[in-house]
Amino acid sequence: MDKVNSIDIEQKLDYQFKSKELLAEALRHSSFVNEQLVSDLRDNERLEFLGDAVLNLIVGHILMERYPQMKEGDLSRTRANLVNETQLATMARAIELGSYLQLGKGEIQTQGMEKNSILAGAYEALIAALYLDSGYKATFSIIEKNFVPIVDQVQSASDSYDYKSRLQEWAQEKHGAIPNYKVVNEQGPDHDKTFWVLVKVFGIEAQGTGKNKKTAEQDAARKALEQLNEAS
């Protein structure tokens, strides 16, 4: 790895690797390795596998600490909103990770350094390299620093989808099916529409409203759950 690049990315991470080879491996995509004559080069796929587990463990740990009253299902949904390809690619772009990756000629030509799948995988590999180089405590601190600022944002988004998720869980658990949502009305100009959505699930009907279809679906699901609570 280029020395300048090594120093640059370490500064962005606020961490200095003891093993530069671990860092180099984390940034080495399989497309690059496949083009090399040297047979003992390792790509970052094994580190990607480990990094996925480390991220899920540490982000789960952070959520447990920050939200002691949150139930298991909500914890799982919130973690899934944090540890997924789109979010990890965003984290990778925040440290310009794509510019440090070693890619094959084909991936370079197709802008592989901007692909979510490659960026997310490299970010996971980088986390694994940190973990192997420094252990759990140091890795926890780095992940916490990067993820905590977005935890509250993602949690708010998760809350907005909670009613629909809970209604679906109930329907699947009790009846092995999913609720049916249908837009029954919409009014207003394109830039300021209001939607009415009807949800039906095993004899229960509820209508919700919102400024977009998703919000109206959430409102309908919330009202359906209220009916379930009143009936129980």
MIMARKOL-892190 format. One line per field, with one value per residue (C-alpha): chain; x, y, z. Coordinates in Angstrom, 3 decimals, always signed. Layout:
MIMARKOL-892190
unit	(A_...)
px	(X_...)
py	(Y_...)
pz	(Z_...)
end
This chain:
MIMARKOL-892190
unit	(A_A_A_A_A_A_A_A_A_A_A_A_A_A_A_A_A_A_A_A_A_A_A_A_A_A_A_A_A_A_A_A_A_A_A_A_A_A_A_A_A_A_A_A_A_A_A_A_A_A_A_A_A_A_A_A_A_A_A_A_A_A_A_A_A_A_A_A_A_A_A_A_A_A_A_A_A_A_A_A_A_A_A_A_A_A_A_A_A_A_A_A_A_A_A_A_A_A_A_A_A_A_A_A_A_A_A_A_A_A_A_A_A_A_A_A_A_A_A_A_A_A_A_A_A_A_A_A_A_A_A_A_A_A_A_A_A_A_A_A_A_A_A_A_A_A_A_A_A_A_A_A_A_A_A_A_A_A_A_A_A_A_A_A_A_A_A_A_A_A_A_A_A_A_A_A_A_A_A_A_A_A_A_A_A_A_A_A_A_A_A_A_A_A_A_A_A_A_A_A_A_A_A_A_A_A_A_A_A_A_A_A_A_A_A_A_A_A_A_A_A_A_A_A_A_A_A_A_A_A_A_A)
px	(+0.000_+1.134_+2.558_+0.765_-2.565_-1.937_-1.243_-4.191_-6.811_-5.427_-5.847_-9.473_-10.061_-8.069_-6.284_-2.787_-2.514_+0.178_-0.181_-0.144_-0.762_-4.138_-5.105_-3.837_-5.831_-8.996_-8.670_-7.806_-10.822_-11.032_-11.085_-7.597_-6.208_-7.526_-5.452_-2.162_+0.578_+1.490_-0.483_-0.236_-2.163_-5.409_-8.523_-10.774_-13.652_-12.651_-12.282_-15.658_-17.220_-15.693_-16.460_-20.151_-20.220_-18.193_-20.440_-23.611_-22.189_-20.960_-23.928_-26.204_-24.215_-24.552_-28.317_-28.717_-26.935_-28.719_-32.231_-32.589_-36.395_-36.400_-37.787_-35.858_-37.823_-37.292_-33.599_-33.259_-35.041_-32.993_-29.729_-30.786_-31.355_-27.836_-25.903_-26.978_-25.391_-26.773_-25.852_-22.391_-21.697_-22.631_-20.192_-17.517_-18.091_-17.763_-14.097_-13.630_-12.893_-13.452_-10.357_-8.139_-9.453_-7.371_-9.688_-9.292_-9.287_-12.875_-14.172_-12.212_-13.760_-17.264_-16.688_-16.489_-15.203_-18.711_-20.715_-22.599_-21.805_-18.051_-17.977_-20.058_-17.919_-14.720_-16.088_-16.861_-13.371_-11.866_-13.770_-12.495_-8.937_-9.382_-10.713_-7.856_-5.295_-6.592_-9.213_-12.789_-12.398_-10.606_-12.895_-15.938_-14.715_-14.184_-17.531_-19.329_-17.798_-18.973_-22.383_-23.825_-24.495_-26.821_-28.370_-31.022_-31.853_-32.257_-34.209_-36.649_-37.056_-37.526_-40.225_-42.102_-42.330_-43.068_-46.873_-46.825_-44.155_-46.025_-49.302_-47.569_-45.921_-49.303_-50.955_-48.187_-48.014_-51.777_-52.914_-49.861_-50.673_-49.936_-52.216_-53.534_-53.090_-54.994_-55.036_-58.722_-58.426_-55.948_-56.514_-54.521_-51.855_-48.795_-46.608_-49.105_-51.196_-53.031_-53.529_-56.142_-55.136_-57.360_-55.840_-57.692_-56.598_-58.874_-62.057_-60.330_-60.468_-58.823_-58.260_-55.270_-54.215_-50.866_-48.948_-47.494_-48.536_-46.091_-47.239_-50.877_-50.105_-48.456_-51.482_-53.815_-51.671_-51.654_-55.467_-55.745_-53.480_-55.650_-58.678_-56.769_-55.826_-59.434_-60.652_-58.103)
py	(+0.000_+3.507_+5.041_+8.357_+6.613_+4.537_+7.611_+9.489_+6.853_+6.275_+9.975_+9.805_+6.831_+8.459_+5.137_+3.935_+0.311_-1.846_-4.232_-2.323_-5.601_-5.967_-2.526_-3.341_-6.589_-4.776_-2.477_-5.206_-6.217_-9.670_-8.143_-6.744_-9.983_-12.001_-9.906_-10.316_-12.808_-13.040_-15.958_-15.273_-11.981_-12.158_-10.193_-8.622_-11.132_-13.045_-9.779_-8.675_-11.789_-11.045_-7.341_-8.021_-10.000_-7.383_-4.542_-6.389_-7.202_-3.705_-1.815_-4.196_-3.450_+0.299_+0.019_-2.083_+0.612_+3.588_+2.099_-0.118_-0.314_-1.269_-4.714_-7.359_-6.915_-3.147_-3.605_-5.964_-3.598_-0.615_-2.520_-3.691_-0.055_+0.758_-2.279_-2.671_-2.129_+1.361_+2.690_+1.103_+2.518_+5.945_+5.446_+4.410_+7.536_+9.697_+8.656_+8.509_+4.810_+4.219_+6.236_+3.861_+0.586_-1.647_-2.718_-4.663_-2.855_-3.866_-2.494_+0.712_+1.198_+0.651_+2.993_+0.154_+2.567_+4.106_+0.869_+0.361_-3.344_-2.812_+0.124_-1.673_-4.793_-2.779_-0.944_-4.268_-5.507_-2.342_-2.881_-6.467_-5.240_-2.792_-5.580_-7.964_-5.199_-3.670_-5.893_-5.270_-2.198_-0.003_-1.138_-0.396_+3.173_+3.802_+2.322_+4.177_+7.467_+6.883_+5.330_+7.111_+10.368_+8.452_+6.082_+8.593_+9.461_+5.827_+5.095_+7.869_+6.338_+2.921_+4.285_+5.690_+2.195_+0.461_+0.339_-1.353_-3.832_-4.725_-5.233_-7.519_-9.488_-9.974_-11.095_-13.541_-14.961_-15.368_-16.109_-16.753_-13.863_-10.176_-7.098_-5.675_-1.951_-0.032_+3.645_+4.571_+8.312_+11.089_+14.806_+17.947_+19.061_+16.891_+18.931_+18.798_+15.635_+13.876_+10.116_+7.871_+4.228_+1.357_-1.660_-4.968_-7.912_-10.713_-8.767_-5.577_-2.494_+0.859_+3.940_+6.228_+9.512_+11.095_+13.360_+10.292_+6.665_+5.329_+7.756_+6.933_+3.210_+3.781_+5.715_+2.953_+0.309_+2.345_+2.530_-1.197_-1.946_+0.302_-1.807_-4.966_-3.535_-2.540_-6.021_-7.841)
pz	(+0.000_-0.739_+2.422_+1.942_+1.469_+4.572_+6.689_+5.167_+5.914_+9.401_+10.105_+8.990_+11.269_+14.083_+14.474_+13.587_+12.520_+14.067_+11.098_+7.830_+6.000_+7.717_+6.476_+2.986_+2.920_+3.967_+0.944_-1.574_-3.664_-5.237_-8.735_-8.102_-6.647_-9.584_-11.982_-10.106_-10.875_-7.196_-5.824_-2.085_-2.106_-0.117_-0.977_+1.643_+1.531_+4.682_+6.564_+5.195_+6.736_+10.134_+9.956_+9.439_+12.699_+14.593_+13.417_+14.370_+17.803_+18.610_+17.143_+19.049_+22.205_+21.629_+21.113_+24.268_+26.271_+24.723_+24.725_+27.827_+27.453_+23.773_+22.954_+21.027_+17.804_+17.825_+18.585_+15.639_+13.253_+14.375_+14.020_+10.557_+9.584_+10.739_+9.519_+5.901_+2.514_+1.938_+5.365_+5.364_+1.910_+3.268_+6.142_+3.643_+1.551_+4.660_+4.908_+1.102_+1.367_-2.345_-3.241_-1.251_-2.670_-4.911_-7.721_-10.928_-14.265_-15.008_-11.712_-12.180_-15.629_-14.234_-11.274_-8.763_-6.142_-6.096_-5.940_-2.683_-2.564_-2.895_-0.477_+2.148_+1.889_+2.190_+5.225_+6.909_+6.035_+7.513_+10.757_+10.908_+10.359_+13.251_+15.430_+14.649_+15.062_+18.285_+19.920_+21.010_+23.220_+20.693_+17.872_+20.010_+20.586_+16.879_+15.842_+18.622_+17.483_+13.916_+14.523_+17.550_+15.620_+13.273_+15.823_+16.901_+13.289_+12.311_+15.468_+14.577_+11.128_+12.679_+14.973_+12.002_+10.527_+13.804_+13.581_+10.183_+11.285_+14.451_+12.606_+10.130_+12.938_+14.583_+11.336_+10.494_+13.998_+14.438_+10.905_+8.722_+6.386_+5.884_+6.002_+2.741_+2.123_-0.555_-1.507_-1.508_-2.143_-2.853_-3.057_-3.743_-6.224_-6.872_-4.538_-1.664_-1.896_+0.917_+0.723_+2.320_+2.786_+3.911_+5.644_+5.990_+8.076_+9.304_+9.920_+10.979_+8.768_+9.450_+7.354_+7.692_+6.125_+5.332_+2.994_+1.265_+0.893_+3.477_+6.146_+5.405_+5.667_+9.052_+10.265_+9.090_+10.797_+14.017_+14.010_+13.279_+16.256_+18.424_+17.436_+18.337_+21.740_+22.446_+21.495_+23.651)
end
